[in-house]
Amino acid sequence: MKQSNQDIKVLYFVPEPMPTYRADVAVLFGKYLPREGVRADLVGRQGQGEVTQQGFASVTVPGQGRGRLWREAAYVWHCLRSILGAKRGQYAMVQVRDMVGIGALALILARIKGIRFAYWMSFLMNEGRIGRARAEIAKGGGLRYRLVLLKGLIEVFLLDRFVLPNADHVFVQSEAMRDLIAGRGVAREKMTPVPMGVDCESLQGAAITPTRLPGWQGLPVIGYLGTLDRSREMERVVDMLALVRRTVPACRLLLIGDSPTPSDLDDLRAYARQQGQEEAVHITGWMAAAQAWPLLAACDLAVSYIPRGDLFDISSPTKPLEYLALAMPCVGNDTPDQVLVLQGSQAGWLCASSVEAMAQAMLEILHDPQAARARAAHGPAWVQAQRSYAVLARQLAAAYQQLSRN
């Protein structure tokens, strides 16, 4: 471990089951921050696999039990016990990610104990929950979605009126998110953007052998790596494929990812079938990075389409970073963070958010693959210098050091 002027320990509450596969937790806090003198005691939920340390100072989860209500109650109780057991000299920070209720509880108890409190916002979780609940209610959804809507509205109020204004610091996903939250009344100077990154060490150390799906050898392939849930509007990517195939009929679309709602994939396949693209689209389901990278590397180009609007304009997508790190010719639309990445790297194709504009950029790549590969070759060095988790960890550790001195 790198010895800094003051080693820092963070008590960090996260909403996902352990072990975690989120890069901004497992890679950033488990691998790179310890090298900068920042260690985390992680408090998460009980998962299916064996709980391992994953590089964290410690990992604790509540005991196993049956029933969702029991598991939720057990997790809240486990969090409460963890906070009550925290000592002022033990932790520089109590930090909660994307959990408003736990955040409010941790904030109160941290204040009582004299420990600084930080809230980590990786996404507008409640706004997304509210939007989906309203959409389901409009389609005839019952009491369940009305309760989800109520929960989302209450948590937005609690977050904006209590948790964020009273937090010592707020970590946000992007500059665009900082602008949004500042507009809600939170001081800009107490927010630090921490965008998504790439584990360049693992990528460079991996033996990636480009691998095509059976029967797709010799065909032009567009790749996509990421979540496929309904909110991502993946139908637009199918529409791009349809336009490209008017000029390049043999083109195929490989979607590497999954959705937490299985019906989203069924709906996406049905849409591809309705548009006459069913035989040209393949969905792999969830894959670990080591499985996904060879399939992605074999594609002729990759696409990162992010729907425009308040919900996703503040996001920091990993997709374009992984594409650039793999030296893949990539096309992305003009969301704020993708503008920064694609303009900054000069290695990808930045487009307006229309199906037509993105399809035209794809055709440009397919018509001159040699020039496209030469342009994409600038990607790895830019990611290494700007968005590798090693670089992000140094920046975040400096923020923790500053906060610990204030």
Number of C-alpha atoms within 10 A of each C-alpha: 12 11 11 14 8 13 18 21 20 22 22 22 27 20 15 15 16 23 20 20 14 10 17 19 17 17 22 22 25 23 20 23 26 23 18 22 19 29 26 25 21 22 24 23 27 21 15 10 10 9 17 13 16 18 17 20 17 15 19 19 19 19 11 14 12 7 8 9 10 11 17 14 12 19 22 16 13 19 23 15 11 16 19 14 8 16 13 13 9 12 18 23 24 25 25 25 20 19 18 25 16 18 26 21 15 25 27 15 18 22 14 10 14 14 20 21 25 28 29 24 21 21 19 17 16 22 17 16 18 20 15 17 22 17 13 15 16 10 9 10 13 12 10 12 19 16 12 16 21 14 14 21 15 13 20 18 12 16 20 16 14 15 25 27 16 19 21 18 25 27 22 24 22 24 19 20 27 23 16 16 19 15 11 13 12 21 16 15 10 17 24 20 19 21 20 21 27 26 21 19 12 11 16 12 8 12 11 18 11 12 17 18 10 6 7 14 11 8 15 18 24 24 24 26 26 18 18 25 18 17 15 16 14 22 17 16 22 23 18 21 26 23 19 23 17 10 10 16 14 14 20 24 25 21 24 22 19 19 15 12 11 11 12 17 20 10 13 21 19 14 17 20 14 10 13 12 19 17 10 20 19 15 16 13 14 18 14 9 13 13 13 17 23 17 20 28 20 20 22 21 26 28 27 23 26 23 18 15 9 14 17 21 19 25 24 28 22 18 24 29 28 24 29 27 25 21 23 31 28 32 26 24 24 19 24 18 22 27 16 13 24 23 13 14 20 16 26 30 22 23 22 12 17 13 19 15 15 26 21 16 19 24 17 14 19 21 12 10 15 11 14 22 19 14 19 24 20 18 28 23 15 19 26 20 12 16 24 22 28 23 16 22 24 17 16 20 22 15 14 20 19 10 16 15 8 6
